[in-house]
Amino acid sequence: MKRLVSLFALLLLLCVTSPAYAQSILRDAESEALFADMSRDIIKAANLSPANVRIVLINDPSINAFVAGGQMVFIHSGLIDAASNANEVQGVIAHELGHITGGHVPLGDRMAKGATGITILSLLLGAAAMAAGSADAGVGLMQLGQRAAMGSYLAFSRAQEATTDAAGVKFLSGAGVTGKGMLGFFKKLQQQEYRWGLKRGSDQSYVMSHPMSGERISTLTADLQSDPAWNKPSDPEIEARFLRVQAKLRGFVSEPKDTLRKYPVSDTSVPAHYARAYAYHLGGYPKEAAAEATALVKAEPKNPYFLELEGQILLESGKPADALVPLREATSLTNFQPLIATTFGHALIATEDPKHLAEAETVLRQAVARDQENPFAWYQLGMVYERKGDTARAALATAERASMSGDFGRALPSAQAAMAGLPQGSPDWIRAQDIVMAAQGLMQDRKKK
């Protein structure tokens, strides 16, 4: 209970000290796998490579999605909560891909100038550093993040939106995905506009950056309904997975009492168990949370995400040794998925048993090699090196983490310390040299400005 209270204090501190426009990126292995699978064919239909397009989940209760340059689609948690099914989210993704293919970059220079630290969290992972009993480690984790521009962004023109809607329809058709979800979501937005009192021709609608939803529905209905995929059922597996991800997200971002009201104990479905597990855990009821996780694992013993949840609850309840079995199996079943492997590596370290350090190093090195945006993995790997007495590689891990979060004032001396202790010309020495050169260049540019 003390750890959970400390976690909530840290979250409050983060919210208070961060700028109003700072947002958190929610990283979760199951969610990212779902987004990749449900968007793959749509991305291909847009003549883009699924390997280069990322769907990123933002912790924000508003119903919104946007692109920010490159090939990244940002979706607010509020949109996932509001969606009735996965097909509606596919319609949103298709629309946003239209902005990418159309070269519409809504953030531009203001995005760069308004850059702010964005904390990278996995669901429940924000509490992981607490499992070792270190409040300082928890603070360090919550302050980690990447320098990314998430400030206010330029409004899209109505002409761009109309073009993007048409592109989204084309991409859905090319992927053989029904457009019922796209139309359904526009109808949801239309109801929201009615609640806001926005009407066609009103002053409010004139200044809106997007066309009124009613106009979009009228324009797109004929094309969507005439498409061969209109009456094609949405993929039932994708839809079932979406309900699970939606439930766990609600359990993580909502007040526990609200989650338990939406998913009462009388509901014995998998999504309900999922949502309640997170609600109980965040609310400080470890026994109830563990019972919900146990029910999930019993229903699907080989589901890696259920095993991951079971392990996380045990880890964050102060039982890292007990967490090793489910986390090891989850890591194996997902072929060392980086986020899951990072949690497993942390559990190995949290046991404080020296015999687990070698395995933790192997697991965490794989995690950082396969995920370039995982500062918590570098933090844990640095702890492994410190306990092994490898101060040079511990410094390199600190440099990697600081570089990732944009803290080049810390990255530079850490990388220099790593170079001093590593064999010259070795891969780790070369990587430290790269960080030194990049940090020096960026710091010089800042001085000039």
C-alpha positions in Angstrom: 0.0 0.0 0.0 2.9 2.3 0.8 4.3 1.8 -2.7 1.0 2.6 -4.3 0.6 5.8 -2.2 4.1 6.8 -3.3 3.3 6.1 -6.9 0.2 8.3 -6.8 2.3 11.1 -5.2 4.8 10.8 -8.0 2.0 10.9 -10.6 0.6 14.0 -9.0 4.1 15.6 -8.9 4.5 14.8 -12.6 1.2 16.4 -13.5 1.8 19.5 -11.5 5.3 20.2 -12.7 4.8 19.4 -16.3 3.5 22.1 -18.7 -0.2 22.0 -19.4 0.3 20.6 -22.9 2.6 17.9 -21.8 1.1 14.4 -22.4 2.2 10.9 -21.6 2.8 8.2 -24.2 1.2 4.9 -23.0 3.3 2.0 -24.1 1.9 -1.5 -23.7 3.0 -4.7 -25.6 -0.6 -6.0 -26.2 -1.9 -2.6 -27.4 1.0 -2.0 -29.8 0.6 -5.5 -31.3 -3.2 -4.9 -31.8 -2.6 -1.5 -33.4 0.0 -3.0 -35.7 -2.3 -5.9 -36.8 -5.4 -3.8 -37.3 -3.7 -1.2 -39.4 -1.3 -3.3 -41.4 -3.4 -3.8 -44.5 -4.6 -0.2 -44.4 -1.0 1.0 -44.3 -0.2 -1.2 -47.3 -3.2 0.2 -49.2 -1.8 3.7 -48.6 1.5 2.5 -50.3 3.4 2.9 -47.0 5.5 0.3 -45.2 4.0 -1.1 -42.0 7.6 -1.2 -40.7 7.8 2.6 -40.9 4.4 3.6 -39.6 3.8 3.7 -35.9 0.5 4.0 -34.0 1.2 5.8 -30.7 -1.3 5.9 -27.8 -1.5 9.2 -25.9 -2.9 9.5 -22.4 -5.5 12.2 -23.0 -9.2 11.9 -22.3 -10.3 14.0 -25.3 -11.5 12.3 -28.5 -8.7 13.1 -30.9 -6.0 11.7 -33.3 -3.3 13.5 -35.2 -0.1 13.1 -37.1 3.1 15.0 -36.2 5.4 14.7 -39.1 7.1 11.5 -40.3 4.9 8.5 -40.2 3.6 8.5 -36.7 -0.2 8.5 -35.9 -1.0 9.6 -32.4 -4.3 8.4 -30.9 -5.7 9.8 -27.7 -6.9 7.3 -25.0 -10.2 9.2 -25.0 -10.8 8.1 -28.6 -10.2 4.4 -27.7 -12.6 4.8 -24.8 -15.3 6.4 -27.0 -15.0 3.8 -29.8 -17.6 1.1 -30.0 -15.4 -1.3 -31.9 -12.0 -1.7 -33.6 -13.5 -0.9 -37.0 -14.2 2.7 -35.8 -10.6 3.1 -34.9 -9.5 1.7 -38.2 -11.5 4.4 -39.9 -9.6 7.0 -37.8 -6.3 5.5 -38.7 -7.2 5.4 -42.4 -8.0 9.1 -42.2 -4.8 10.0 -40.4 -2.8 8.0 -43.0 -4.3 10.4 -45.5 -2.6 13.2 -43.7 0.7 11.4 -44.0 0.4 10.6 -47.7 -0.9 14.1 -48.3 2.2 15.6 -46.6 0.1 17.5 -44.1 2.4 18.2 -41.1 0.3 19.9 -38.5 3.0 20.7 -36.0 5.7 22.3 -38.0 8.0 24.9 -36.4 5.7 25.5 -33.5 6.0 21.8 -32.6 9.8 22.1 -32.5 9.8 25.3 -30.5 7.2 23.9 -28.0 9.0 20.6 -27.4 8.5 19.2 -23.9 9.6 16.1 -22.1 7.1 13.3 -22.6 7.1 10.5 -20.1 7.0 7.0 -21.6 4.9 4.6 -19.6 3.8 1.1 -20.1 0.5 0.2 -18.4 1.4 -0.4 -14.8 5.2 0.0 -15.6 5.2 3.4 -14.0 5.1 1.7 -10.6 7.8 -0.9 -11.4 10.7 1.0 -9.8 8.8 1.0 -6.6 9.0 -2.7 -6.3 12.6 -2.5 -5.3 11.6 -0.1 -2.5 13.3 2.9 -3.9 11.3 6.1 -4.1 14.3 7.9 -5.8 14.2 5.2 -8.5 10.5 5.8 -9.0 11.1 9.5 -9.3 13.8 8.9 -11.8 11.6 6.6 -13.9 8.7 9.0 -13.9 10.9 11.8 -15.1 12.4 9.8 -18.0 11.1 10.5 -21.4 11.9 11.8 -24.8 12.1 15.3 -26.2 9.1 15.3 -28.5 7.0 18.1 -29.7 3.5 17.8 -28.3 2.6 21.4 -28.0 -0.3 23.1 -29.8 -0.4 22.3 -33.5 -1.6 24.2 -36.5 -5.2 23.8 -37.6 -5.9 21.8 -40.7 -7.7 23.5 -43.5 -11.1 22.2 -44.5 -9.8 21.4 -47.9 -7.1 19.2 -46.5 -9.6 17.4 -44.3 -11.9 16.7 -47.3 -9.0 15.4 -49.3 -7.9 13.3 -46.3 -11.4 11.8 -45.8 -11.4 10.7 -49.4 -8.0 9.2 -49.1 -9.1 7.3 -46.0 -12.1 5.8 -47.9 -9.7 4.7 -50.6 -7.3 3.1 -48.1 -10.1 1.2 -46.4 -11.4 -0.1 -49.7 -7.9 -1.1 -50.8 -7.5 -3.1 -47.5 -10.9 -4.7 -47.9 -12.0 -3.2 -44.6 -15.6 -2.0 -44.2 -16.2 1.7 -43.9 -19.0 1.3 -41.4 -16.7 2.2 -38.6 -15.5 5.4 -40.3 -19.1 6.5 -40.8 -20.1 5.4 -37.3 -17.4 7.4 -35.7 -18.3 10.5 -37.7 -21.8 10.1 -36.3 -20.4 10.0 -32.8 -18.6 13.3 -33.5 -21.8 14.7 -34.9 -23.6 13.9 -31.6 -20.8 15.6 -29.7 -21.2 18.7 -31.9 -24.9 18.8 -31.1 -24.0 18.7 -27.4 -21.6 21.6 -27.9 -24.3 23.6 -29.7 -22.3 23.7 -33.0 -24.5 24.0 -36.1 -23.8 24.6 -39.7 -23.3 28.3 -40.4 -22.8 29.2 -36.8 -19.8 31.3 -35.7 -18.4 28.3 -33.9 -18.5 26.0 -37.0 -16.9 28.7 -39.1 -13.8 28.7 -37.0 -13.6 24.9 -36.6 -10.5 23.5 -38.4 -12.5 20.4 -39.6 -15.7 20.3 -41.6 -18.9 19.6 -39.7 -19.4 15.9 -39.2 -22.8 16.1 -40.9 -21.1 17.4 -44.0 -18.5 14.6 -43.9 -21.2 12.0 -43.5 -23.2 13.3 -46.4 -20.1 13.4 -48.6 -18.7 10.0 -47.8 -21.8 7.8 -47.3 -22.4 7.0 -51.0 -18.7 6.0 -51.6 -18.5 3.9 -48.5 -21.8 2.1 -49.1 -21.0 1.3 -52.7 -17.6 -0.3 -51.8 -17.5 -4.1 -52.0 -16.3 -4.3 -48.4 -19.2 -2.4 -47.0 -21.1 -5.5 -45.8 -17.9 -7.4 -45.0 -17.9 -8.3 -41.3 -15.1 -6.8 -39.3 -12.4 -9.3 -38.2 -13.9 -11.0 -35.1 -10.4 -11.7 -33.7 -9.4 -8.1 -34.0 -12.7 -7.0 -32.4 -12.2 -9.3 -29.5 -8.7 -8.1 -28.9 -9.8 -4.5 -29.1 -12.4 -5.0 -26.3 -9.6 -6.4 -24.1 -7.2 -3.5 -24.8 -10.0 -1.0 -24.3 -10.8 -2.6 -21.0 -7.2 -2.6 -19.7 -6.8 1.0 -20.8 -9.9 2.1 -19.0 -8.7 0.3 -15.9 -5.4 2.1 -16.1 -6.4 5.7 -16.9 -9.8 5.9 -15.1 -10.6 6.3 -11.5 -10.9 2.8 -10.0 -14.5 3.5 -8.8 -15.5 4.4 -12.3 -13.9 1.3 -13.7 -15.6 -0.9 -11.2 -18.9 0.7 -12.0 -18.5 0.0 -15.7 -17.2 -3.5 -15.1 -19.1 -4.8 -12.0 -18.0 -8.1 -10.4 -21.1 -9.7 -11.9 -19.5 -9.4 -15.3 -17.3 -12.4 -15.7 -16.1 -11.7 -19.3 -12.4 -11.5 -20.0 -12.4 -7.7 -20.6 -14.1 -7.2 -17.3 -11.5 -9.3 -15.4 -8.8 -7.2 -17.2 -10.3 -3.9 -16.3 -10.9 -4.8 -12.7 -7.4 -6.2 -12.3 -6.0 -2.8 -13.2 -8.5 -0.9 -11.1 -7.9 -3.0 -8.0 -4.1 -2.8 -8.5 -4.1 1.0 -8.9 -6.6 1.4 -6.1 -4.4 -0.5 -3.6 -6.1 -3.8 -3.4 -3.4 -6.4 -4.3 -5.4 -9.5 -3.3 -8.3 -8.6 -5.4 -6.0 -7.6 -8.3 -4.2 -10.9 -8.1 -7.5 -12.8 -8.0 -8.6 -11.1 -11.3 -5.2 -11.9 -12.9 -5.4 -15.5 -11.8 -8.8 -15.8 -13.4 -7.4 -14.5 -16.6 -4.5 -16.9 -16.6 -6.8 -19.8 -15.7 -9.0 -19.0 -18.7 -6.0 -18.8 -21.1 -2.8 -20.3 -19.5 -0.6 -19.5 -22.5 -1.7 -15.9 -23.1 1.5 -13.9 -22.6 -0.3 -10.7 -21.8 -2.3 -12.3 -18.9 1.0 -13.8 -17.6 2.6 -10.4 -18.0 -0.1 -8.8 -15.9 0.1 -11.6 -13.2 3.9 -11.1 -13.0 3.6 -7.3 -12.8 1.1 -7.4 -10.0 3.3 -9.8 -8.0 6.4 -7.7 -8.8 4.7 -4.4 -7.7 3.3 -6.1 -4.6 6.8 -6.7 -3.4 7.1 -10.4 -4.5 9.6 -10.2 -7.3 10.8 -13.8 -6.9 7.2 -15.1 -7.4 6.9 -12.9 -10.5 9.8 -14.6 -12.3 7.8 -17.7 -13.5 5.0 -15.8 -15.2 7.2 -13.1 -16.6 9.8 -15.5 -17.9 7.1 -17.5 -19.7 5.5 -14.3 -21.1 8.9 -13.2 -22.4 9.4 -16.6 -24.0 6.0 -16.8 -25.6 6.4 -13.3 -27.2 9.9 -14.1 -28.4 11.4 -11.5 -26.1 9.0 -8.7 -26.8 11.0 -5.7 -25.5 8.5 -4.2 -23.1 7.7 -7.5 -21.5 11.4 -8.5 -21.4 12.1 -5.2 -19.6 9.6 -6.0 -16.9 11.1 -9.5 -16.6 14.6 -8.0 -16.4 13.5 -5.6 -13.6 12.0 -8.5 -11.7 15.3 -10.4 -11.9 17.1 -7.4 -10.5 14.5 -6.8 -7.8 15.1 -10.2 -6.3 18.5 -8.8 -5.2 19.9 -12.3 -5.9 23.3 -12.0 -7.7 22.8 -15.3 -9.5 20.0 -13.6 -11.6 22.3 -10.7 -12.9 23.6 -12.6 -15.9 20.1 -13.5 -17.1 18.9 -9.9 -16.4 21.8 -8.6 -18.5 21.0 -10.9 -21.4 17.3 -10.0 -21.4 17.8 -6.3 -21.1 20.4 -6.1 -23.7 18.0 -7.7 -26.1 15.3 -5.3 -25.1 17.4 -2.1 -25.8 18.6 -3.6 -29.0 15.0 -4.1 -30.3 13.3 -1.0 -28.9 14.9 2.3 -29.5 12.4 4.2 -27.2 12.6 2.4 -23.9 14.5 4.5 -21.4 13.4 2.2 -18.5 15.2 -0.7 -20.1 18.4 1.4 -20.1 17.8 2.3 -16.5 17.5 -1.3 -15.5 20.5 -2.3 -17.6 22.6 0.4 -15.9 21.6 -1.1 -12.5 22.9 -4.5 -13.7 26.2 -3.0 -14.6 26.5 -1.1 -11.3 25.9 -4.3 -9.3 28.5 -6.1 -11.4 31.0 -3.3 -10.8 31.2 -2.4 -14.5 31.2 1.3 -14.1 32.1 2.1 -17.7 29.0 0.3 -19.1 26.9 1.7 -16.3 27.9 5.2 -17.5 27.1 4.2 -21.1 23.6 3.1 -20.0 23.1 6.5 -18.3 24.3 8.2 -21.4 21.9 6.3 -23.6 19.0 7.0 -21.2 19.9 10.7 -21.0 20.3 11.1 -24.7 17.0 9.4 -25.3 15.3 11.9 -23.0 17.1 14.9 -24.5 19.2 15.6 -21.4 22.5 16.1 -23.3 24.0 18.0 -20.4 24.0 14.6 -18.6 24.6 12.4 -21.7 27.9 14.1 -22.6 29.8 13.5 -19.3 28.4 10.1 -18.9 29.4 9.1 -22.4 32.9 10.6 -21.9 33.2 8.5 -18.7 32.2 5.4 -20.6 34.8 6.0 -23.3 37.5 6.4 -20.6 36.8 3.0 -19.2 35.9 0.9 -22.3 38.4 -0.8 -24.7 39.1 1.7 -27.5 37.5 0.7 -30.8 35.0 -1.7 -29.2 31.3 -1.5 -30.2 30.4 0.0 -26.8 33.2 2.6 -27.1 32.1 3.6 -30.6 28.6 4.0 -29.4 29.7 6.2 -26.5 31.8 8.3 -29.0 28.6 8.7 -31.1 26.7 10.1 -28.1 29.6 12.5 -27.3 29.7 13.8 -30.8 25.9 14.2 -31.0 25.7 15.8 -27.6 28.5 18.3 -28.3 26.9 19.3 -31.7 23.5 19.8 -30.2 24.8 21.8 -27.2 26.8 24.0 -29.5 23.7 24.6 -31.6 21.8 25.6 -28.5 24.5 28.1 -27.5 24.4 29.7 -31.0 20.6 30.1 -30.7 
